[in-house]
Amino acid sequence: MAVVIVLLLVVILALLLVGAIAGLAVKLLWWALVGLVIGALARLVLPGQQALGILATLLFGIAGSLLGGILADAFDLGRILGFVLAIAVAAVLIVTLGPRFSRSPA
């Protein structure tokens, strides 16, 4: 009887672990998608052409959305202003750090 209970606990823990890993994977994909959108919008509001690849846009967008979200929560700005702040932070990151990740030789 004790062996059956231990086996059931092991199965339950394994299912919880698989669920947690799947949830983490979905969350990471969502962050990547949001980061790509934020980075693309940040590049749209900047004048001129930026020689950044998709990966750099994605990374700047993720960083902008995380930093903008943290600042929006700290100042209790709400979702819409937090979204605008995330785009602004990503744009600042692209302007300041973008030339280091440029695709064209400088």
Residue pairs with C-beta under 8 A, 6 or more apart in sequence:
31 62
31 65
32 58
32 62
34 61
34 62
34 65
35 58
35 59
35 60
35 61
35 62
35 63
35 64
35 65
36 54
36 57
36 58
36 61
37 61
38 61
38 62
38 64
38 65
38 68
38 86
38 87
38 90
39 57
39 58
39 59
39 60
39 61
39 62
39 64
39 90
39 94
40 57
40 61
41 87
41 90
42 60
42 61
42 64
42 87
42 88
42 90
42 91
42 93
42 94
43 50
43 52
43 57
43 91
43 94
45 87
45 91
46 91
46 94
46 95
50 94
50 98
50 102
51 102
51 103
51 104
52 60
52 94
52 98
52 101
52 102
52 103
53 101
53 103
56 98
56 101
57 94
59 101
60 90
60 93
60 94
60 97
60 98
61 90
63 89
63 90
63 93
64 86
64 87
64 88
64 89
64 90
64 91
64 92
64 93
65 86
65 89
65 90
67 86
67 89
68 82
68 83
68 85
68 86
68 87
68 88
68 89
68 90
69 82
69 86
71 77
71 82
71 85
71 89
72 78
72 79
72 81
72 82
72 85
72 86
73 82
77 85
99 106
